[in-house]
Amino acid sequence: MKVAVVGATGLVGTKMLQVLEERNFPVTELIPVASEKSVGKEITFKGKQYKVVSVEDAIKQKPDVALFSAGGSTSLSQAPLFAAAGTTVIDNSSAWRMDPTKKLVVPEVNANVLTAEDKIIANPNCSTIQMVVALKPLHDKYKIKRVVVSTYQSVTGTGVKAVDQLFNERKGIDGPKAYPYQIDLNVLPHIDVFTENGYTKEEMKMVNETNKIMGDDSIKITATTVRIPVMGGHSESVNIEFLNDFDVAELRELLAKSPGIIVVDDPANLKYPMPLDAHDKDEVFVGRIRRDESQPNTLNCWIVSDNLRKGAATNAVQIAEYLYANHLIGQAVEA
Ligand SMILES: NC(=O)c1ccc[n+]([C@@H]2O[C@H](COP(=O)([O-])OP(=O)(O)OC[C@H]3O[C@@H](n4cnc5c(N)ncnc54)[C@H](OP(=O)(O)O)[C@@H]3O)[C@@H](O)[C@H]2O)c1
């Protein structure tokens, strides 16, 4: 497979290269792409050096698949050009997610919707991905009525500039800012821009994307998304009301045997999921699983995952793996 990584010098792009290598995706030719300022820079993949090229040069090489993580405007303008050249684009930005003609995919939940005709496929928002991986088996078994989620999101979700801001603040250096306020020793109840209804775009992404991925608009969702001075992963406090009752031990077991989930739930031994432990792992970690005693059929849990991995790079590579394994991209399609 000829694979282009668009945004190869960024946080998500770098992680994509790492994940492609680790999972041994069948890359026969790698095309790292970034903005004009990075063209010519060298990156290493599987011990070999590659030169970063421009988007235009990459399209000319007609890759089989292009993994995009270069921001929404680059995706909007460039993804259709790759698609027109026959490339399957898997896009990490929010540009195409709610387009009714584009699939929004988390492989553990809805990979079955993918076909060879899908030339631009959207990767969901990081906080949505980790939540739906846990919601899916629970919805199948107990039917979810309503979800109330509050997030505790890592600065790595904002990109290189935000990580620099946090560490600059720790060192007392006055550098460029990714956030409107200090992030070190602080908490910002604000991710992405505010919308007219008082929620932020990130909060509305969690609502709308969850309904689309789960293929069920009857699930009611409300979200508060919060940035905290943490690296390694996003955490979520999730309250789930079901139509049907459940047994907590059975529910815990169901999660433990569901794909992509590791249950870490042993309060007696102080075991619960934390971003430090989720860092650089592909799974979604679920713990603090307990009944909400304030009303019937309701659960509280705590969900943690590395936002750069399952929240972005790993999910995108898993989509590519699914397409490849099911002959929906590359040589098998041309043949
Ligand atoms: N961080 C996360 O957890 C996360 C999760 C899900 C989705 N995403 C999405 O992934 C995208 C990238 O996020 P990030 O955190 O990796 O940001 P980042 O660290 O700032 O990296 C941005 C990348 O995009 C490249 N780029 C910028 N403009 C470009 C252009 N006109 N043409 C080609 N490449 C261009 C940059 O190249 P230069 O180095 O040359 O500037 C860099 O490689 C965003 O859309 C973000 O919303 C991020």
The ligand as an ORCA input file, in Angstrom:
! r2SCAN-3c Opt
* xyz 0 1
  N      -4.489     16.052     19.017
  C      -5.563     15.264     19.104
  O      -5.840     14.596     20.118
  C      -6.450     15.123     17.970
  C      -7.388     14.135     18.011
  C      -8.235     13.981     16.935
  C      -8.117     14.794     15.861
  N      -7.180     15.772     15.827
  C      -7.102     16.592     14.617
  O      -5.919     16.308     13.900
  C      -5.444     17.482     13.270
  C      -3.993     17.759     13.655
  O      -3.869     17.820     15.049
  P      -2.430     17.846     15.759
  O      -2.735     17.818     17.201
  O      -1.514     16.817     15.185
  O      -1.907     19.325     15.313
  P      -0.410     19.829     15.151
  O       0.498     19.142     16.074
  O      -0.504     21.312     15.201
  O       0.018     19.390     13.632
  C      -0.573     19.925     12.487
  C       0.002     19.249     11.240
  O      -0.697     19.716     10.061
  C       0.278     20.186      9.122
  N      -0.306     21.233      8.290
  C      -0.783     22.442      8.675
  N      -1.222     23.130      7.616
  C      -1.019     22.366      6.526
  C      -1.258     22.505      5.141
  N      -1.814     23.638      4.643
  N      -0.921     21.508      4.301
  C      -0.353     20.370      4.789
  N      -0.101     20.157      6.102
  C      -0.428     21.150      6.960
  C       1.397     20.682      9.971
  O       2.583     20.792      9.198
  P       3.779     21.813      9.656
  O       4.568     21.119     10.718
  O       4.532     21.979      8.392
  O       3.111     23.074     10.122
  C       1.476     19.553     11.011
  O       2.093     18.420     10.430
  C      -6.432     18.592     13.662
  O      -7.416     18.653     12.633
  C      -7.057     18.079     14.925
  O      -8.337     18.592     15.106
  C      -6.326     15.934     16.856
*
